[in-house]
Amino acid sequence: MRFWHWTYRFLQSKWSNKYVWAVVFFVVWITFFDAYNLQFQYRLHREIEETEARIEEYRQKIRALRVEELELKVDKEKYARERYYLHDADEDVFIIK
């Protein structure tokens, strides 16, 4: 009986304040009922991370293509022979992998 009396007095003293109820209501509303609730925020965060990962992947592809473009500009004949196995009519090509 003593425990329940103490618990009741504690809750009555702490939870009877209107500001506490306002904060509790606000937290519950933001957490579950708002248009930008926690689930929506998590989904947005995950989408942002996926987009940033794709951006980094595209940046790496762009760097590789720029190196390839530079090779092409420097020596077109060497690039064509290595990439597309082009050769003259009187040459033999051996591909070793």
Phi, psi and omega in degrees: 000322181297320180298315182294321178297315179296316179298316179298315180295322179296311180294322180294320182285322184275322187265000180274350180286131183293332179289324176296316178296323179296318179293316178299313179300316180298315181295317178296317181297312181295322184289319190243324192254342184289157179295331179251054183288183185297322179297317179295318179297320178296317179299317178297318179298316179294320178295321178297316179297318178296319180294318178296324177295317178295322178299316180295321177298316179294324178296320177295320178296321179296318178299316180296320179291327177293321176296317179297320178296321179295319176300318180296318181292325184288309184217096184291323182294314179298319179298315181295320180293318183284320185276318188247008177054041178280145179207163176284168183295327184265013181251151172253139181248128176244124181257119179242123182245000000 
